[in-house]
Amino acid sequence: MTQSLSNILQLLKNGENIFVEYKESKTELNKDVYQTVCAFSNRAGGDIFLGVKDDGSIVGVDDEKIESIKKDFVTTINNSQKINPPLYLNIETIEIENKKILHIHVPTSKLVHTLNGKIYDRNNDSDINITGQSENIAKLYLQKQDIHTEDKIFPFATIEDFDLELIKRVRIIASNRITVSHPWEDLSDFELLKSSGLYKVDKTTNKEGFTLAAILLFGKDETIVNALPHHKTDLILRKINLDRYDDREIVSTNLIDSYYKMMEFVKKHLNDPFYLEGDMRISLRDKIFREAVANSLIHREYSSAYVAKMIIEKDKVVFENANIPHAYGELNPSNFTPYPKNPNIAKIFREIGFADELGSGVKNLYRYSKVYGGSDPLIVEGEVFKIEIQTTQETTQETTQEIKKLSTKERVLEELEKNSSLTRDDLSQLVGVSAEAIKQHLSNLKKEGKLERVGSTKSGYWKVLIDEK
């Protein structure tokens, strides 16, 4: 792939990194150039420049040596005894500052390549020999084969290993979100899981059973521990005690309840400044962290033992989780290409309103984060996926007064708009008044035509009526 001179100059200006490597190679090829070729092809591709020192200064390649270097390079990468499978790359001559350098672009490969029987991977600006490192090699093959970890089959898991009450709850939530009958309503628990891609048959091995996604979403806690012992999310508040923490919760339950627990931790420790979108008050905190929390659970690489984290600091919140990257570097709406890393988990989250369509999360984070914390979010894709969201330092007196202006009835309507299945006890905790007071407010809201109860007391839900005035 021939690049423009301006692009080449920019690559040389940026220095060595995960995508760029310099080799002096003034009169002959550095022997480790093939390690870089192998590492780039195995990871995410990159550019090698011969005739450039590690510090980026251009020394050039001797004119009389250029053709022999090119010939040696092409011969070696086509030799299956050296690089297997062989690679077919171009090497071009570029003149800069009256000196000639050689440029090799290495695209990412769909295969895993070895050099002299060893597997190399790229990490920052280094080529790492990962031969014998079974976990790293497995991750590399997983990335190449485009296999989703969530589809791992557990043939001995049965319906008794699942939390049937949780499945019932999810069925009700999904049904309450649409006006027509939801397909899940008439399905048995097993049929619901199977229709959602959570029970599969592997056509290559004929292995049949519930998947890891099924267990993570609906499994009993003991089932999850048996299937994935390292599964947990570490929630940390670190505002005063910076060496340790001010509050901490380790969440190791199913993904549905993990979402609720993470959101409760956010609500407990982050303020929610007054904000109007049009003439309607919306919760900036919920808009932003709903996306970040869902992303952390949906797109996590669950085969990794890396502990996922949500860290609330004085002026920012940081999310980190293991990841199999399909790009590297900072993401924003202009360069972000949505990729379903755990599509079946994502589907369940969309059905119950925890997430929207693929790709909307990054847009919403950019849409609201600057208003909330004064700057755009930082989203970085790599072996560890990271989201960093700036937060307001403290709730101002003016903001506090504005929030207090909201009546209890308005708070009740606001919470029911977020979750129509809330009980009186739920509302009592969220709004901060007694369950008996909530009962009276619900009655008044029904009389005022602002709220309607749909279905029975036990299995029904609340419908907030839009004021058409």
C-alpha positions in Angstrom: 0.0 0.0 0.0 1.7 3.2 -1.2 1.2 6.1 1.1 1.5 9.8 0.3 4.7 11.6 1.3 2.8 13.8 3.8 1.5 10.6 5.6 5.0 9.2 5.6 6.4 12.4 7.2 3.7 12.3 9.8 4.5 8.7 10.7 8.2 9.7 11.1 7.3 12.7 13.2 5.1 10.7 15.6 7.9 8.3 16.7 7.8 4.6 17.3 4.6 3.1 18.6 2.4 0.0 18.2 2.1 0.8 14.4 5.5 2.2 13.6 9.1 0.8 13.8 12.4 2.3 12.8 15.5 0.3 11.8 18.8 1.9 10.9 19.7 -0.7 8.3 22.2 1.6 6.6 24.1 -1.2 4.7 22.2 -4.3 5.6 18.9 -5.5 7.1 18.7 -5.5 10.9 18.0 -9.2 11.8 15.1 -8.3 14.0 13.2 -6.6 11.2 11.5 -10.0 10.5 10.3 -10.1 14.2 8.6 -6.8 13.5 7.1 -8.0 10.3 5.7 -11.1 12.1 4.4 -9.0 15.0 2.7 -6.4 12.8 1.0 -9.1 10.7 -0.2 -10.9 13.8 -1.5 -7.8 15.5 -2.9 -4.8 13.7 -0.4 -4.1 10.9 2.1 -1.3 10.8 4.9 0.6 8.9 8.6 -0.2 9.0 11.2 2.4 8.0 14.7 1.4 7.1 17.4 4.1 7.3 15.9 5.7 10.4 17.4 5.7 13.9 15.4 4.9 17.0 15.1 8.6 17.8 13.6 9.3 14.4 16.6 10.9 12.8 17.1 10.0 9.2 20.5 8.4 8.2 19.4 6.9 4.9 20.3 3.6 3.3 23.4 3.5 1.1 22.5 3.7 -2.5 24.6 0.7 -3.6 22.9 -1.5 -0.9 19.3 -0.7 -1.6 18.7 -3.3 -4.3 20.4 -6.1 -2.3 18.4 -5.2 0.8 15.2 -5.3 -1.1 16.1 -8.7 -2.6 17.1 -10.2 0.7 13.8 -9.0 2.3 11.5 -10.3 -0.4 13.3 -13.6 -0.5 13.1 -14.1 3.2 9.4 -13.2 3.7 8.5 -15.6 0.9 10.4 -18.5 2.5 8.1 -20.7 4.5 11.1 -22.1 6.3 11.5 -18.6 7.9 8.0 -17.0 8.0 5.1 -19.4 7.9 2.7 -18.9 6.2 4.8 -16.8 3.9 4.0 -13.1 3.4 3.9 -11.0 0.2 4.9 -7.4 0.9 6.2 -4.5 -1.1 9.3 -2.4 -0.2 9.6 1.0 -1.7 12.3 3.7 -1.8 11.5 7.2 -0.6 13.8 10.2 -0.7 13.7 12.6 2.3 16.2 15.3 3.1 18.3 14.1 0.1 18.6 10.7 1.7 16.9 7.5 0.6 15.0 5.4 3.1 13.0 2.2 2.6 9.4 1.8 3.6 7.5 -1.5 4.3 3.8 -1.5 5.0 2.7 -4.6 6.8 -1.1 -5.2 6.8 -2.8 -7.1 9.5 -3.2 -10.8 8.4 -6.2 -13.1 8.8 -3.7 -15.8 9.9 -1.2 -16.2 12.7 2.4 -16.2 11.4 5.5 -17.6 12.9 9.2 -16.7 12.5 11.5 -19.6 12.8 8.7 -21.5 14.6 8.1 -18.6 17.1 5.1 -16.4 17.4 5.6 -12.7 17.8 3.1 -10.1 18.9 3.2 -6.3 19.0 3.0 -4.5 22.4 3.5 -0.7 22.3 6.7 -0.3 20.4 8.1 -3.7 21.1 8.0 -7.1 19.4 7.2 -9.8 22.0 7.9 -13.5 21.6 4.7 -15.1 23.0 5.6 -18.7 22.1 4.5 -20.9 25.0 2.2 -18.3 26.4 -1.0 -20.2 25.9 -3.4 -17.5 27.0 -1.9 -14.8 24.7 -1.7 -17.2 21.8 -5.4 -18.3 22.3 -6.4 -14.6 22.3 -4.4 -14.0 19.1 -6.2 -17.0 17.3 -9.5 -15.8 18.7 -9.0 -12.4 17.1 -8.0 -13.9 13.8 -10.9 -16.4 13.6 -13.4 -13.8 14.7 -14.9 -16.2 17.2 -17.0 -14.8 20.0 -16.1 -16.0 23.5 -19.7 -15.7 24.5 -20.5 -18.7 22.2 -18.5 -21.2 24.2 -20.8 -24.1 24.9 -21.3 -25.8 28.3 -22.8 -29.1 27.3 -23.5 -30.2 30.9 -25.4 -27.0 32.0 -29.1 -27.5 32.4 -32.1 -25.2 32.9 -31.7 -25.8 36.7 -28.4 -23.9 36.6 -30.3 -20.7 35.7 -32.1 -18.1 37.8 -35.7 -18.6 36.6 -37.0 -15.6 38.6 -34.5 -13.5 36.8 -35.7 -14.8 33.4 -39.2 -14.0 34.5 -38.2 -10.4 35.4 -36.4 -9.9 32.1 -39.5 -11.2 30.2 -41.7 -8.7 32.0 -39.3 -5.8 31.4 -39.0 -6.6 27.7 -42.8 -6.9 27.3 -43.5 -3.6 29.1 -41.3 -1.7 26.7 -43.5 -2.3 23.6 -47.2 -1.8 23.1 -47.7 -5.0 21.1 -47.2 -8.5 22.4 -43.6 -9.4 22.8 -42.4 -12.7 21.2 -41.0 -13.8 24.6 -44.4 -13.8 26.3 -45.5 -17.1 24.8 -42.1 -18.9 25.1 -41.0 -21.3 27.8 -37.8 -20.4 29.6 -35.8 -22.8 27.5 -37.4 -21.5 24.2 -36.6 -17.9 25.2 -32.9 -18.7 25.7 -32.7 -20.8 22.6 -34.4 -18.2 20.4 -32.0 -15.5 21.8 -29.0 -17.5 20.6 -28.1 -18.7 24.1 -28.4 -22.4 23.3 -26.5 -23.6 20.3 -25.1 -26.6 18.4 -21.5 -26.3 17.3 -21.6 -27.7 13.7 -17.9 -28.5 13.7 -17.9 -30.6 16.9 -21.6 -31.4 17.3 -21.3 -30.2 20.8 -24.7 -28.8 22.1 -25.7 -26.8 25.1 -26.1 -23.4 26.8 -23.5 -20.8 26.0 -21.3 -18.7 28.2 -23.5 -15.7 27.3 -26.5 -17.6 28.7 -24.7 -18.3 32.0 -23.4 -14.8 32.3 -26.8 -13.2 31.7 -29.1 -15.6 33.6 -27.0 -18.1 35.5 -27.2 -18.5 39.3 -24.2 -17.1 41.0 -22.7 -20.5 41.7 -23.1 -21.5 38.1 -21.3 -18.3 37.0 -18.4 -19.0 39.4 -18.1 -22.6 38.1 -18.1 -21.4 34.4 -15.9 -18.3 34.8 -14.2 -18.1 38.2 -12.5 -14.8 37.4 -15.7 -12.9 36.5 -16.1 -9.7 38.5 -16.3 -6.0 38.3 -14.5 -3.8 40.8 -16.4 -0.6 41.7 -14.1 1.9 43.5 -14.7 5.4 44.9 -11.4 7.2 45.3 -11.9 10.9 46.1 -10.3 11.4 49.5 -8.2 8.3 50.3 -6.2 8.3 47.0 -3.9 5.4 48.2 -6.8 3.0 48.8 -10.4 3.9 48.4 -13.4 5.6 50.2 -15.9 3.0 49.1 -15.7 -0.3 47.2 -18.0 -3.0 45.9 -17.0 -6.1 44.0 -19.8 -7.3 41.7 -19.6 -10.9 40.6 -23.3 -11.7 39.8 -25.2 -12.0 36.5 -24.9 -9.2 34.0 -28.5 -8.0 34.5 -28.0 -7.4 38.2 -24.4 -6.2 37.6 -25.9 -3.4 35.5 -28.2 -2.4 38.3 -25.5 -2.6 40.9 -23.1 -0.5 38.8 -25.8 2.2 38.2 -26.6 2.3 41.9 -23.0 2.9 42.7 -23.0 5.7 40.2 -26.1 7.3 41.7 -24.7 6.9 45.2 -21.5 8.8 44.4 -22.1 11.2 41.5 -24.3 14.2 41.4 -26.9 14.8 38.7 -26.9 18.5 37.7 -30.1 20.2 36.4 -30.3 20.0 32.6 -33.1 20.7 30.1 -33.3 19.2 26.7 -35.9 21.3 24.9 -38.5 21.8 27.6 -37.9 18.5 29.4 -35.5 17.8 32.2 -33.3 14.8 31.6 -30.7 13.1 33.7 -27.3 13.7 32.3 -25.8 11.2 34.7 -28.1 8.4 33.6 -27.7 9.2 29.9 -23.9 9.1 30.1 -23.4 6.2 32.6 -26.1 4.0 31.2 -24.0 3.9 28.0 -20.7 3.5 29.7 -21.9 0.8 32.1 -23.7 -1.2 29.3 -20.6 -0.9 27.1 -18.4 -2.3 29.9 -20.6 -5.4 30.3 -21.6 -5.9 26.6 -18.2 -5.5 24.9 -15.9 -7.1 27.6 -13.7 -10.0 26.6 -14.7 -12.6 29.2 -12.0 -15.1 28.5 -9.4 -12.7 30.1 -8.7 -12.7 33.8 -8.1 -8.9 33.7 -10.4 -7.4 36.4 -12.9 -5.0 35.0 -13.0 -1.7 36.9 -15.2 1.4 37.4 -13.2 4.0 39.4 -14.9 7.2 40.5 -12.3 9.8 41.2 -12.6 13.5 42.3 -13.0 14.8 38.7 -13.5 11.8 36.5 -14.8 8.3 36.2 -12.7 5.6 34.5 -13.9 2.3 33.1 -11.5 -0.4 32.1 -12.1 -3.9 30.8 -10.4 -6.6 28.9 -10.8 -6.4 25.1 -10.0 -8.0 21.8 -9.4 -4.9 19.8 -10.4 -4.5 16.2 -8.7 -1.1 16.0 -6.1 0.7 18.2 -6.0 4.1 19.6 -8.5 6.9 20.5 -12.1 6.5 19.2 -14.5 9.3 18.4 -17.7 9.5 16.3 -15.8 10.3 13.1 -13.5 7.3 13.2 -15.6 4.8 15.2 -16.8 1.7 13.4 -19.3 -0.3 15.5 -18.3 -4.0 15.9 -20.5 -6.5 17.9 -18.0 -8.1 20.3 -20.7 -10.1 22.2 -23.8 -9.8 19.9 -26.0 -12.1 21.9 -25.4 -10.3 25.2 -25.9 -7.0 23.3 -29.3 -8.3 21.9 -30.6 -9.1 25.4 -29.5 -5.7 26.7 -31.3 -4.0 23.8 -34.5 -5.9 24.4 -34.7 -4.7 28.0 -33.6 -1.1 27.3 -30.1 -1.3 28.8 -28.6 -0.4 25.4 -29.6 1.1 22.1 -28.6 0.1 18.6 -25.0 -0.7 17.9 -22.8 2.4 17.6 -25.2 4.8 19.4 -23.3 4.6 22.7 -20.2 6.5 21.5 -22.5 9.2 20.0 -24.4 9.6 23.2 -21.3 9.8 25.3 -20.0 12.6 23.1 -23.4 14.3 23.0 -23.8 14.6 26.8 -20.3 14.3 28.4 -19.1 17.8 27.5 -22.2 19.2 29.1 -21.8 17.0 32.2 -18.1 17.4 32.9 -16.8 20.1 30.6 -15.0 18.0 28.0 -15.4 15.2 25.6 -14.9 11.6 26.8 -11.7 9.8 26.2 -12.4 6.4 24.6 -9.3 4.2 23.8 -9.4 0.8 22.1 -6.6 -1.6 22.9 -6.0 -4.8 24.8 -7.7 -2.9 27.6 -10.7 -0.9 26.5 -10.9 2.4 28.4 -13.5 5.1 28.8 -12.7 8.2 30.8 -15.5 10.7 31.6 -14.9 14.0 33.3 -17.3 14.9 36.0 -18.5 18.0 37.8 -16.4 18.7 40.9 -19.3 19.5 43.2 -23.0 20.3 42.9 -23.3 24.1 43.0 -25.7 25.8 45.3 -27.7 27.1 42.3 -27.9 23.5 40.9 -29.0 22.1 44.2 -31.8 24.7 44.5 -33.0 23.9 40.9 -33.1 20.2 41.7 -35.0 20.8 44.9 -37.6 22.6 42.9 -38.7 19.3 41.4 -41.7 18.1 43.4 -42.0 14.5 44.7 -44.6 13.8 42.1 -42.2 14.9 39.3 -39.5 12.7 40.8 -41.9 9.7 40.8 -42.8 10.3 37.1 -39.1 10.7 36.2 -38.2 7.4 37.9 -41.1 5.6 36.2 -40.1 6.9 32.8 -36.7 5.2 33.4 -38.2 1.9 34.7 -41.9 1.3 34.4 -41.7 -1.9 36.6 -40.7 -0.1 39.8 -42.6 -1.0 42.9 -43.7 1.4 45.7 -40.8 0.2 47.8 -38.4 0.9 44.9 -39.8 4.4 44.4 -39.6 5.0 48.2 -35.9 4.3 48.2 -35.2 6.3 45.0 -37.3 9.4 45.8 -36.6 9.4 49.6 -40.1 9.4 51.0 -42.2 6.7 52.7 -44.0 3.9 50.7 -47.3 5.2 52.1 -46.5 8.7 50.6 -45.6 7.1 47.3 -49.0 5.3 47.3 -50.8 8.7 47.7 -48.7 10.3 45.0 -49.4 7.4 42.6 -53.1 7.8 43.3 -53.0 11.5 42.7 -51.0 11.1 39.4 -53.6 8.7 38.1 -56.4 11.1 39.0 -54.5 13.9 37.2 -54.2 11.8 34.0 -50.4 11.6 34.2 -50.1 8.0 35.1 -51.8 4.8 34.2 -51.5 1.3 35.6 -51.4 -1.4 32.9 -52.0 -5.0 34.0 -52.3 -6.5 37.5 -50.7 -5.1 40.7 -48.1 -7.9 40.7 -47.2 -8.4 37.1 -48.3 -5.1 35.5 -46.4 -1.9 34.9 -46.8 1.9 35.0 -47.3 3.9 31.9 -46.4 7.6 32.1 -48.8 9.6 30.0 -47.4 12.4 27.8 -48.9 15.8 28.3 -50.0 16.9 24.9 -50.5 20.6 25.9 
